C-alpha cells in the first residue's frame, strides 16, 4: 500500500515552544502525537478571546497555524495507524 505524500507546513506559530509542544501517547501499541497541555491552553485562550472580540491579525495567524499543525498531526497519526493495522497478520 503506498503511503500518501506528507503535507508541508507553511509556518509554525511564534508562541509554539520548540520543546514540549507535542505529547506522545500509546493507543493499542501505536504512538499517537497530540498537542501538549501548554499548546492546548493557548488554543483555548485564542478561541475564548475570539468569541468575545476580534483577534488581532497576528493572533488569527497563530490560530490558523495551530489548526494546520493539528491537521498535520492527524495525518501522521492516521498514517501510522494504517501502517500498523496493515502489518497485523490477518486470520484466514
Secondary structure, DSSP 8 states (H G I E B T S, - for coil): ---------S---TT--SSSSEEEEEETTEEEEEE-HHHHHHHHHHHHHHHHS---HHHHHHHHHHHHHHHHHHHHHHHHHHHHHHHS----
